[in-house]
Amino acid sequence: KDLQAAREAGDALATEKAIAAIDAFESNVVPIIADIDAGFGNVHATYLLAKKMIEAGACCIQIENQVSDAKQCGHQDGKVTVPREDFIEKLRAVRMAFEELGVEDGVIVARTDSLGAGLTQKIPVSKHKGDLASEYTKWLEVEEITDDNPLSDGDVAIQLDGKLVKPVRLPNGLYKFRPDTGKQRVIEDCIANLTEGGADLLWIETATPDVKFIASMVNEIKKAVPDAKLTYNNSPSFNWTLNLRQQVRADWIAEGKISPEDYPEGAEIMSARFDDTELGRETDRRLRNFQTDIAREAGVFHNLITLPTFHMTAKFMDDLSRGYFGEDKMMAYVNGIQREEIRAGVSAVKHQHEVGSDIGDKFKEMVAGERALKAGGHKNTMNQFSNVA
C-alpha cells in the first residue's frame, strides 16, 4: 500500500524507500496461496470454498477458467473453458469472500487455460456487438448454413457477423474454437479478468517455457492494463532441457550461427553427448537466468514451481533403492543423504526433533514434573548430531 501510494503521488524518494522496505522485510509467517482449481462448482460453491480457505489462513486465492466438472491438468489435452462472464462472477465471489472476512488486501490470481483449451461448454448470450459474450463467441468454429449443409433437428444456430451459422459441436455437446486462436483468447481473457473481474495477478498456462512467446502476450495485455502482473508456473510438466535446447537451436539457425545439420531437431537433442557442447552450455545459462529473464521481459511478478518435492522424492528414492539393494548398501544412504544433511546443516537430520519430541518432553514435564519419562536424555541418538544446525 505504501508503494502504491508513493507511486500514485509521484514521490520518487518514498517509492525507493518502500521498495527497500519490501526487499528487506523478514517474517516467520509464510503466506499461503490456495489453489481452488475451477471453484469446485457454481459461483456460490466457489464463494464458500474461498471463504473456508481464507479462514484457514490463505492470503491469496488462485482460480482458473476451466469448467469445474470437466477439469483437466493445465498441461493436458481436453480442456474446456467457461464464458468470460461466468469466470468473472467467480472472481467477484472470491473477492466477496475476502471482504466479508475483513481482508481488504487479499490477492486473487486469475488463471487462463485458453491457450491449450479448444473447447467451450456453452455459448453465452450476447446483447450487443463488442460485449463479453460476442468477444468470446467470435472465436467459435462454425459452418455456414447452406442448401448442402442445412439445419437438422437438434442443431444449434447463431447469428455471427451478419450470417446464420452452425457452431461445430462434438458428440458430447461441447463446442469447438477455431484452431490457432488460443493466444488471442488468452489476451482477451486476461484483460477482462483484470478490468472487470478485479484480479490482482494473472496466470497464463502455456505448453512450453518460452520467454519470447509469453512476453508477446503480456505486452498486448499491457496495452490495455499497463501495470498487469503475471504469475508463472515453472512446471516440471515441461521437458526443460528439450524445450530450451530446441529454442537455442532455432535461435542460432535464424542468426546464421549454425546450420540445421549441426544439432538434431527432435528428442535426440536431449542426449547427454550434447551436455558439454556450446549449445548445451548456452541452454544451461538460459535455465539459470530463466526467472530473471521472464520477470524482465514478460512482467512476471511471481515465479512458482509446482510438484518439485514429488519429483525430488521419486528421484532420491530411486537412487537410494538402486544403491541400497545394489553394491553400495548403507553407503548409498550415508553418502547420498545423511552426510550431505550434516554438512549442509539441514536440521531434519535430527528427525525426532523435527516431529516434536522436544515439545512432547516439555508437555510431560508440565504435567508430571520430576516423574516425567522424557525422550531427550543422554542416550538419545539425536545427541550424535549435536553439532549440526
Residue pairs with C-beta under 8 A, 6 or more apart in sequence:
1 105
2 14
2 18
2 21
3 15
3 18
3 19
3 22
5 14
6 14
6 15
6 17
6 18
7 15
31 59
31 60
32 56
32 57
32 58
32 59
32 60
33 58
33 59
33 60
33 61
33 62
33 107
33 109
33 304
34 50
34 53
34 54
34 56
34 58
34 60
34 61
34 62
35 62
36 46
36 49
36 50
36 53
36 61
36 62
36 63
37 63
37 64
37 66
37 68
37 71
38 63
38 64
38 65
38 66
38 67
38 68
38 71
38 82
38 90
39 45
39 46
39 49
39 50
39 63
39 68
39 90
39 93
40 46
40 49
40 68
41 49
41 68
42 68
43 89
43 90
43 93
44 93
46 63
46 90
46 93
46 94
47 93
47 94
47 96
47 97
48 97
50 61
50 63
50 93
50 94
50 97
50 98
51 97
51 100
51 101
53 61
54 61
54 97
54 98
54 101
54 103
54 106
55 101
59 103
59 106
59 107
60 106
60 107
60 108
60 109
61 94
61 97
61 98
61 106
61 107
61 108
61 109
62 108
62 109
62 111
62 203
62 231
63 90
63 91
63 94
63 108
63 109
63 110
63 111
64 74
64 110
64 111
64 112
64 113
64 203
64 205
65 81
65 82
65 84
65 87
65 110
65 111
65 112
65 113
65 114
65 189
66 72
66 79
66 80
66 81
66 82
66 113
66 117
67 80
67 81
67 82
67 121
70 78
70 80
70 121
72 78
72 79
72 80
73 237
74 111
74 113
74 116
74 205
74 233
74 235
74 237
75 116
75 205
75 207
75 235
75 237
75 238
77 116
78 119
79 113
79 116
79 117
79 118
79 119
80 117
80 119
80 120
80 121
80 174
81 87
81 112
81 113
81 114
81 117
81 119
81 120
81 121
81 185
82 120
82 121
82 122
83 120
83 122
83 123
83 124
83 132
83 133
83 136
84 124
84 132
84 133
84 135
84 136
84 188
84 189
84 192
85 124
85 132
85 133
86 124
87 110
87 189
87 193
87 197
88 132
88 192
88 193
88 196
88 197
91 108
91 110
91 193
91 197
91 198
91 199
92 197
92 198
94 108
95 106
95 108
95 198
98 104
98 106
98 108
107 200
107 201
108 197
108 198
108 199
108 200
108 201
109 199
109 200
109 201
109 202
109 203
109 231
110 190
110 193
110 194
110 197
110 199
110 201
110 202
110 203
111 202
111 203
111 204
111 205
111 231
112 185
112 186
112 189
112 190
112 193
112 202
112 203
112 204
112 205
113 205
114 182
114 185
114 186
114 189
115 182
115 183
115 185
115 186
115 204
115 205
115 206
115 207
116 182
116 205
116 206
116 207
117 177
117 182
118 176
118 177
118 179
118 182
119 170
119 174
119 175
119 176
119 177
120 136
120 140
120 174
120 175
120 177
121 174
121 175
122 175
123 137
123 140
123 156
123 158
123 167
123 175
124 132
124 133
124 136
124 137
125 133
126 133
126 134
126 137
127 133
128 134
132 192
132 196
135 188
136 185
136 188
137 158
137 160
137 167
138 160
138 161
139 177
139 178
139 181
139 184
139 185
140 160
140 167
140 168
140 175
140 176
140 177
140 178
141 167
141 168
141 175
141 176
141 177
141 178
141 179
142 158
142 160
142 165
142 166
142 167
142 168
143 149
143 165
143 166
143 168
144 163
144 165
144 166
145 151
145 157
145 164
145 165
145 166
149 166
151 157
151 166
155 166
156 166
156 167
156 169
157 164
157 165
157 166
158 164
158 165
158 167
159 165
167 175
167 176
168 175
168 176
169 175
169 176
170 176
177 185
183 216
183 217
186 204
186 217
187 217
187 220
187 221
190 202
190 204
190 217
190 221
190 225
190 228
191 221
191 224
191 225
193 199
193 202
194 202
194 221
194 225
194 228
195 224
195 225
200 229
201 229
201 230
201 231
201 301
201 302
202 221
202 228
202 229
202 230
202 231
203 230
203 231
203 232
203 233
204 214
204 217
204 218
204 230
204 232
205 233
206 213
206 214
208 238
208 243
209 234
209 235
209 238
209 240
209 243
209 244
209 290
210 243
210 247
211 290
211 293
211 294
211 297
211 298
212 297
214 230
214 232
214 294
214 297
214 298
214 300
215 294
215 297
215 298
215 299
218 228
218 230
218 298
218 299
221 228
222 228
222 299
228 299
229 299
229 300
229 301
229 302
230 298
230 299
230 300
230 301
230 302
231 300
231 301
231 302
231 304
232 294
232 298
232 300
232 302
232 303
232 304
233 304
233 305
233 306
234 290
234 291
234 303
234 304
234 305
235 305
235 306
235 307
236 305
236 306
236 307
236 308
236 310
236 311
237 306
239 270
240 287
241 270
241 283
242 267
242 269
242 270
244 283
244 286
244 287
245 263
245 269
245 270
245 274
245 279
245 280
245 283
246 265
246 269
247 286
248 279
248 282
248 283
248 286
249 258
249 263
249 265
249 269
249 279
252 258
252 279
253 259
253 260
258 279
263 269
263 274
263 277
263 279
269 279
274 280
286 293
291 300
291 303
294 300
294 303
295 301
295 303
316 336
316 337
319 332
319 336
320 332
320 333
320 336
320 337
322 332
323 329
323 331
323 332
323 333
323 336
324 330
324 332
324 333
326 332
328 335
338 349
340 346
341 348
341 349
341 388
342 349
342 385
342 388
345 388
345 389
346 388
346 389
347 353
347 354
347 388
347 389
348 354
349 385
349 388
350 382
350 385
350 388
352 375
352 380
352 381
352 382
353 382
357 375
357 376
357 382
358 376
360 375
361 372
361 374
361 375
361 376
364 372
364 373
364 374
365 372
365 374
376 382
